[in-house]
């Protein structure tokens, strides 16, 4: 069932940026959902974390997104009803479906899929036209090139073509780096926009050996910022790539580069743009993750707006953060092409005098696909269409990934690792990308690849003691729940199969994980070895790619919903509005 256009208007929520500024359509039966009142003299469109999803898809938002310490109960760490109440979104609305997990399957049947580059292009072209000639800019926050089997096979080249047609004028990166320097630079040579990353520098050895850099004197590997003109006004856009690339991914992909948040370098850059280049506004195009951006906003003065990504948080209203220079607005624009951020600025001499922001869900049912973009997608997909379309099994239940501790899609992967590799325990990384499959729908090879397509997919089997298993869980848990956002890397908890444990997120590092048990109820002993299967190791492995392991397991007759699910007990978070159920 597809809801009618007028029902979208009737059921849309009322989330606002500031009092009186509606995120939804202007009133009237004939008004379009995407009719935005013209405002200001500069419009910046922002998308992020699309993860190569060229076609409309389903994506369930988390039911668990815990904030700890100072972030408890604050955006982006709100889910379900708490999220709706905070942002003034009506339950049972199109917005409630887009922004939360509530009634997801029922709402999916009513409101349909979201995203898709052909639909995005239609919306972007419309919003550009509405802003007026020379008054709009399209930015991408990274994780554009990775996330599907097709993108993995082409090393992101297919997404460069789509980005060029979409008209992306500047981007930063994260998973783009996992294709390695040669592929990255090859793609950037074909990319018509600019790649910005103020926080990526040459290593000392690479600098000594005269490795390629944007600025040999400073050691910056890439251009740090660009300045765009809007009818006599100047806006600086600074790129902030993911700070932890060599930690979160194999170092072999980026041996000549060092990363980091580098807020001191960022402050110098902002000061220079303000004083020397006389810009009227500074925008940070960030892939830090929202908690990191919120801390950074309080430390670095002179940034007007942070357009954030990485943590896949869809936040309808910017968060205002005070600093020594005034106030910075911090945003985060979701993932998978589900949303498009619209930042309208009223620029005056040397400042932003007013601002409006809307985070628009991209309902594919309401947007006619752009013919040229659809033709490009069809051509690029042709070599992969037949193998991707293979029906491997049918989903017995909703398959989804996103959530701090578990997801049914990841449990399917863990089940496959244990079954195919004859292991007692399985570990699967807490990636936040990957689409959802509704119960009763086929699970295709394309779906499997949408959860697993990376450049280091090899599986492994090794012996680990109970103590080593606990250390792994503690380490990942600290990455997720460290009270200092600068020590967070933005993923979710490692997924487990064949075992259970208790987690106390508010405890100190090393004391959050307890009561480790096998599925049969036996306690996991610290000194005893266990056979563990996994994938996506930062150390080179030689095993079968995980997508083949999962496909083989499902082809053997195992159903996609057969797994019992991760048995994880949480302590100390009962009243936290970032939890609405295990997941």
N, C-alpha and C positions, 0 to 999 in steps of 0.2 A: 504494500500500500504506500502511495506517495502523497504527502499532504499537499494541498493546493496552495498556490501563491498567496491568496488572501489570508490563509490560515497562518502562514509564516508571520504576516504582519500582525495578526491578532495575537499570536502566541509568543512573539518575540519578547525577550526580557527587557529590563529597564536599567541595565548597568550603565553608570555614568563615570566620566573622568572627574569632574568637579560638579558641585551643585548646579543644576540647571542645564547641564550639557548632556543631552541624550545620546547614547551609543547607537540607538536603533533608528529606524526609518522615521521620517517626518510623517505626520498624520495623514490620513486619507486613504480610501480604498485603492486608489490608483498610484499611490506613492510607492516607489521601489524600496526594497529593503536596503539597497545600497545608495539611496539618494542622501547624500550628506550636505548639510548646509555649508555653503562656501564661507571660508574663514581664513583670515591671514593673507600673507603674501608669499608663503613658501610651504610646500607640502612634501613631506618625506614618507615614502612607503617602505615598509620594513617586513621582510619575511626571513625566517630562520629555521634551521634544523628540518628541512624538507626531506632529507635522507633519500633523495633520488626518486621520490614517489611522483612519477609523471602522471599517474592516473588517479581518479577519485578513489577513496578508500574509507574503511571504518577504522577508528582508533578510539579505544576506551580510555578515558582519563582515570587517574588513580583513585582508589578508595583509601589508600594509606600514603600520606606525604607528610611525615612528621617533622615539626620544627622543635628544636631542643634549645634549652636555655633562653637567651634573649629573643630567639626566633619562634618560640612556642606560641601558637595561636595567631601568628602574623602571616600575611601573604609572603611567599606563595604557599605556605604550609597550612592550607585549609582545604577540606574536601567536603563533598556532599552538601548537606543543608547549611553547614557553617559557611561554605563558599558562597552559596546563593544569598544568604542573609547579609554577608559582608558586602557584596557587590550589588545588592538590590535586584537580583535576577528572579523572575517568576518561576516557581516550580512548574513542571509539565510544559515547559516552553522550548522553543527551538534553541535558545541560548543555554538553557539548563542541559540539554542534550550535548551541545558542543563543548561546554566548559566543565561538565562533571560526569561521573560514572552513573548517576542515578537513572534507574529505569532504562539502561543503555539499550538493551535488545528491543524492548518495546518501542523506544524512541527512534531507533535505527530504521525500523519499518515505516515510521511516519515521516521522518525528515531525510532519510537517505544518506548517501555518502558525502564526504566533504573533500575539498581540495581538487587536485588535478591541474596540470599546467595549462591545459587549454582553457579551463574555466578561470584560472588565475589571470591569464592574459586578458581575457575579456574584462574582468574586474579592474585590473591594473590600468588598462587602456582607458576605461571609463573614468577612473579616478584621476588619471593624468589630464584627460580632456577637461574634466570639471574644474581642475585647478587653474587651467589656462596655460598658454604657451610659455615655456621656460620657467615654470613655477613648481615643477615636480621632479623628484629624485627617487629612484628605486635602489634600495640597499639589501644585501643578503648577509646574514649573520653567520654563515658557515654551516658545515655538515650538509652541503648541497650536493656533493658528488658521490656520496656513498649511501648504501642502504638497500640496494636491489642486486639481483644476480646480473642484470644487464649492465648496471653501472660498474660492478666489480669486474666484469669481463672486458669492458672498454676502458677501465681505469679512469672512469669519470668523464671520458670524452663525449659521451652522449649528453651528459648534463651541461657541458660547456655549450653545445649547440642550442640546447633549450634555454640556457641562461642568456645567450646572445639574442635570441628571438624575443625573449621576455623583456629584454632591455635593462638587465641589471647593470648598474653603473659602478658599483663598488661592492666588494665582499671581503670577508676575512675567513679564517679556516680553523678546522680541527681534524676531522677524519680525512680531509683532503691530503694531509701530510702522510697518511699511511700508505699512499701509493708510491712513496719514495720521491726523491728530489727530481729525478729525470722526468718521471711522468707528471709531477706537479708543474714543473717549469714548461713542459710541452703543452699542457692544458692552458697554462696562463698565457702562453704565446698566442693561443687561438682565442682566448677570452677577450672580448672587446671592452670590458670594464677594467677596473683597477683592483689589484689585490693588496690589501692594507694590513700591516701587522707591526705595530710599534714595539712589540715585546719579544721579537725573535732576532737573535744576534748570532754572529759566527762564534764558534768555539775559538779559543786561543790558537789551537793547532791549525784550524781551518783558515784563520786570518793570516797566520804565518805563511801558509802555503798559497796565499792569494786566491782563496775560494771565491766564487762569484757572490757578490753582495750588491745591494742597492747603494750603499754608502760605505766604502772601504774605510774611511776615516773613523766613523762611529762604530763600524762593525755591524750595522743593521742589515739583515739579510733581505728585507723587503721594504717597500715604501711605507712610511709610518702613517701618513695622512694625506688628504687631498682637500682642496678648497673649491667649492661650487658656488657659482654666481646665481642669484635669484633677483633679477631686475634691479641691479645696483647694490644689493646686499650680498654679503659673503658668509657662507657657512662652512666651517671646517669639520670634516669627518675623519676621525681617528680610528684605525683598526686595532683591535685587541684580540689576537688569536688565543686559542685554548692554552692556558699557561703550563699544562702538565703533560704535553704530548710525549716526551721521552720516558715518563714514569708510567703513564696509563697504557702505552703501546710499546712495541719492541723498539729499542734504541737504534737498531740497524736501519730503520727507515729515515732517520734524521741525524746521522752521525756528526754532521758539521754545524749543527745549530743548537743553541741553548734557548730555553723558553723562560717563563716566569711571569708573575703579575707585573713587576717592575713599576710600581706606582710612583717611585721617585723620578724615573725617566719620563713617565707619563706627565707628571707635574711640570717638568721642564718643557716638554713639548707643548702643553696647553699654554703655559706662560708665553712661550715664543710666538704661538699663533695669535694670542691676544695682543701682544705688544708690537711685534714686528710685522705681522700680516694683517693686523687691524680687522680681524673677523668680527662679525656681529653675533655669531653663535658658534658653540662647539658641541658636536654630537659624538659620543663614543659608540662605535659599532662593535659590540663586545660578544665574545664567546666564553666569558668567565663562568657563567652560571649566576643565578639571581642573588643568592646569599653573598657571593663574593662581590658582586656589583654593588650591593647595598653597603657593604663595609667600605669598598673603594670610594663610593660616592661621599662618604663622610670624611675621607682622608685627602682627596684631591679636589682642589677648588677650581672653579672656572669652567666646569663641564655643565652645560645646560640640561642635556638629556642623555641617558644611557639607553640605547636600544640593545637589549640583552637577549642572549640565547644560551644554549648548551643544556640547561636543566629541563627543557621542554615544558616549562611552566607557562600556562596560558592565563595571564593576569589582565583583566579588563581595564583596570585603572593603574596609572603610574603611582609609585610610592615616592613621596617627597622626603628627601634626606637633606638635613642642614649640614653645612660645612663652613669653614672659615671665610669662604667667598660668597656665601649665600645659600641657595637651594639647588639641588640636582634632582631631576625626576628620573626614576629607574623603572624600566619596563621589561617585560619578557613576553615573547610572542608565540609560544606554543611550538608545535612541531608538525611534520608530515604534510605541510601545505594546508592545514586545517584553518589557518588564520592569516590575516594580513593586517599589520599595524598601520594606522594612518595618523601621522603626526603633522598637524597644521600649526605653523608658527606665524606670529605677527612680529616681524623683524623691524627694529628701529636702529638708530645709529649706535653700534656697539653693544646692543643687548637684544634679548627677547622680551617684548613687552606683554605678550599673551600667548597662550598655547591651548590647543585642544587635541585630545588623543582618543582614538577609538580602536579597539581590537575587533576586527570584523571576522566572524566565522565565514568560511568560504563554502556555502551550500551549493553543491554542484547542480542540484535540482533547479536552482533559481538563475543559473548563469549559462547562457548558450555558449558552448565551447567554440573558441576561436578556430576557424577552419585551417589557417596556416600552421598554427601550433599543433593541432590534431594531426595534420598530415605529416609533420615532422616526427611526432611521437610514433605514428603508425610505421613510418619508414625505419626509424631506429629500432623498433621492436621486432621487425620482421624476422631477423635471424634467430631470435630467441622465443618467438611466439609459440611455436609448437612444443618445444621441451618445457617451457614455463607453464603451458596449459595442462600438462599431465595431471589428471586427478589421482591423487595418491590414496586418499581416504576421505571420510566424511566426519566433520566435527560433531561429537556427541554433546558438546557444551560450548559455551562462548570461550573462545581462545583469545587471550589477551596477555600482554607482557607488563605494562606499566604498573608499578607499585613498589613501595620500599622493600618488601620482603619476598613476595612471590607473585607468580602469575601463571595461569594455566598453560600458556604457550611455553614458558620456560620449564614447567613440570613435564610437558611432553618431551622436550629436548633431554631433560635429565633421565626420563624413563627410557628413551632411546639409547642414551649412552650406557646406562646400566645393562639394558637387555642385549645390545649388540656387542658390547665389549666385556661382558661377563664380570661386571664390577659390583662391589657391595654398595659403594657410595658414588654419587655423581656430583660434580660442581659445574655450574654454568654461570658466565659473567652476568652482572646486573645491568646489561645494556638497556637504555630507555627507548631506543628506536625499534621499529617493528610494528606491523599493522595488526588488526584484530580480525578474527573470522567468526561469524555468527553461527550458532548451533544449527545443525542441519545443512550447512553449506559445505561444498567440497573444499578439501585442503589440497591445493595444487603445489607443484614444484615452485611456482612463483611465490607462494605464501611461505614455503620453507626457506627459500633464499632471502625473503624479506626479513627474516629473523636471524640469519646466519652469514650473510654475504660480506666477508671481510678478507683482507689480504693475508691473514694468518689463521686460517680456519682448522688447521690440523688438530686432530684429537690425540689424546695421550692416555695411557694407563700407567699408574705408578703406585708404589707403596707409600702410605703416609701413616704416621702414628696418630693416635688420638690427640696428642699434644700439638702436633703440626696442624691438624685440622682446626683445633681451637685457635691457634695463632692466626691462621688464614681468616677465619671468621672475625676475630678481634680486629685484625688490620683493616679489613674492608668496612667493618662497623665504625671504626674511628674515622675513616674517610667520609662516611655518611653523616656521622653525628658529632664530630668534633665541634666544640663550642666556638672555636675560631674558624670562621668561614674560609680563611686563607689556607687552611689545611684540609679543605674538602675538595674532592675532584669531580663531584657531580653525578656519579652513577648511583645505582641502587645496590642493595645487598646482594652478594653472590647467592645464586640459587642453589639449593641442595636437593638431592634425591637419595632415598634410602636411609635417611637419618632425620632426627628432629633435634631442636635445641630451644633454649629459653634466651631471650634477649632483653636486657634492661638498658634502653638507650640513654637514660639520664646518668648512668654510672660513669666512672672514670675509665680511661683507656686501660685495657687489659682486664676489666672487671665487668664487661657487658654480656659476655657469653657464658652460659652454664648449662648443666643438665643435658649434655650431648648423649643421644641414644640412637641405636639402630632402629629400623622399622619394627623389628621383632621385640622391641622393648629392652634389649640388653644395653647396659651402659657402655658407652665408648670409653675405653680405658686409655689413659695418657700414654703409656708405654707400649701399647699393643699396635701392631701394624694392620692397616686395612687397605684393600684394593680400591683405588679411587680412579675414576675416569673423568676427563674434562676436555676443554678446548679453549682456544684463544689465549694460549700461554705467551707471555712476553719472551720466553726462551724458545728457541727454534725446536720444533717437533717434526716428526716424520709420519704421523698417523694419517688415516683417511680423513678427508675434509668432513666437517661435522654435518654439512647438508646431505652428504651421501649416507652417513650413518642414520640420520633421522628418517630420510626417505626409505631406506632399506627396512628400518624397523616398522614403519607404517605400512609399507607394501606387504609385509609378512602377515598382515591381518590384524595388527594391533590398532585399536581405535584411538583417535586423537584425544579422547576424553577419558581413557581408561585409568589414568594415574590417580592415586588416592589424594594427591596434593601434599604440599609441604606442611608439616606439623610444627609450627613455630608459635611459641608462647611469648607474648609481650608483657613486660612488667613495668609499672610506674607511668603508664601513658593513658590510663583509662579515661581521663577527662581532657585529653588533648584533642582539639578540633581538627587535627591532621590525621585522625583515624576514624573510619566509619565501618570497619570490618577488616578481617584479614585479607591482605592482598598488596 
